[in-house]
Amino acid sequence: MSVVAAIGVLALLIVVHELGHFSAARVQEIHVNRFSIGFGPVLLRYLGKRTEYALRAIPLGGYVGFPDEDPESDIPPEDPNLLSNRPILDRAIVISAGVIANLIFAYFLLVGQGVTVGFADVNYEPGVLIPEVLEEQVSRAAQAGIQSGDIIIAIEDQEIPASSEAMTIVRNAIQDSGNQPLEFTILREGEKIPLVVTPEGDNSGKGKIGVMLAPNGEFIKTYPKNPVDAFILGAKEFQRLGQLTVQGFGQLITNFQENARQVAGPVAIVAVGAELARNDLANLFQFGALISINLAIINILPLPALDGGQLVFLLIEGLRGKPLPNKLQEGIMQTGLVLLLGLGVFLIVRDTANLALFQNLFQ
């Protein structure tokens, strides 16, 4: 059931995104002839009065189709309600609406979380918890004697405070000390233990010691006091998740070689969502909001086949006073779509091969 719930959340986010495009076009009375979830062969189809609705076999997104792109359309090319005949602003609204829909949906998911199951909060205590240490052969922490369940209460002469900034302090101290020894003070079963750990430096010089970090303290649930407070708490959580997502993309761009292997495809995302749902169905609120924000940011990137790429075409049209030639635009978009689908298939194959269930079949 947890896998089905995670798949359902992903499918819902795709529908929300495409509904954003569809609704923005319909509100402006722009012709829409296709609404598709997925790509490739049609699994289910419904023919409405003006639009074909379809569910397709390859679950890597969806699209809203317009008669402008359909050579079999019987709508005259000069029809003012064709998307290509509308002003740049009208078209920009349609293209941007999917991203906006995902952001709005993420916000209201978080408001709903606050009202129903609340937000996780921490009564902080001094230090940072180490819930897991990696295997000894790859972990400088394990080699130095750090164990799962230890609490870092000081690094060198700096004590780790009881605050939300504690993990940032520890992470920065480790990253800034690649191949340089650091003196840790560890709290283990009430006893303070001094240990010297030398973070392993990567290609960029950033240090790592091979541990997971977690806040040290008691986890509690925070609920809104009234309806207005629900929207305020939802906005704060939306801002937090948005900042984390942007920081993640920033790290991917600035240190691509190190972080590219962490990029996940649909299979891995479903696996993570299923694990979260298995632990607590309430986690699906956070999972859905985070993925929805990620979808919005990915789609606004200025890359071919994404919404951001189409906005770049509109920007060029505005600067030139006329659009780029159709064949050039179609070539760029088709190339981008092929690359995007290829990346999606690669991630699906890789993530499926990495699933424990799949690996057990060959043991």
Stockholm file with secondary structure:
# STOCKHOLM 1.0

chainA/1-363         MSVVAAIGVLALLIVVHELGHFSAARVQEIHVNRFSIGFGPVLLRYLGKRTEYALRAIPLGGYVGFPDEDPESDIPPEDPNLLSNRPILDRAIVISAGVIANLIFAYFLLVGQGVTVGFADVNYEPGVLIPEVLEEQVSRAAQAGIQSGDIIIAIEDQEIPASSEAMTIVRNAIQDSGNQPLEFTILREGEKIPLVVTPEGDNSGKGKIGVMLAPNGEFIKTYPKNPVDAFILGAKEFQRLGQLTVQGFGQLITNFQENARQVAGPVAIVAVGAELARNDLANLFQFGALISINLAIINILPLPALDGGQLVFLLIEGLRGKPLPNKLQEGIMQTGLVLLLGLGVFLIVRDTANLALFQNLFQ
#=GR chainA/1-363 SS CHHHHHHHHHHHHHHHHHHHHHHHHHHTTCCCCEEEEEEEEEEEEEECSSCEEEEEEEEEEEEEECGGGCTTCCSCTTCTTSGGGSCHHHHHHHHHHHHHHHHHHHHHHHHHHHHHTCEEEEEEEEEEEEEEECCGGGCHHHHHTCCTTCEEEEETTEECCSSTTHHHHHHHHHHTTTTSCEEEEEEETTEEEEEEECCEECTTSCEECSEEEEEEEEEEEECCSSHHHHHHHHHHHHHHHHHHHHHHHHHHHHTHHHHGGGCCCHHHHHHHHHHHHHHCTTHHHHHHHHHHHHHHHHHHSSCTTSHHHHHHHHHHHHHHSSCCCHHHHHHHHHHHHHHHHHHHHHHHHHHHHHSHHHHHTTC
#=GC SS_cons         CHHHHHHHHHHHHHHHHHHHHHHHHHHTTCCCCEEEEEEEEEEEEEECSSCEEEEEEEEEEEEEECGGGCTTCCSCTTCTTSGGGSCHHHHHHHHHHHHHHHHHHHHHHHHHHHHHTCEEEEEEEEEEEEEEECCGGGCHHHHHTCCTTCEEEEETTEECCSSTTHHHHHHHHHHTTTTSCEEEEEEETTEEEEEEECCEECTTSCEECSEEEEEEEEEEEECCSSHHHHHHHHHHHHHHHHHHHHHHHHHHHHTHHHHGGGCCCHHHHHHHHHHHHHHCTTHHHHHHHHHHHHHHHHHHSSCTTSHHHHHHHHHHHHHHSSCCCHHHHHHHHHHHHHHHHHHHHHHHHHHHHHSHHHHHTTC
//
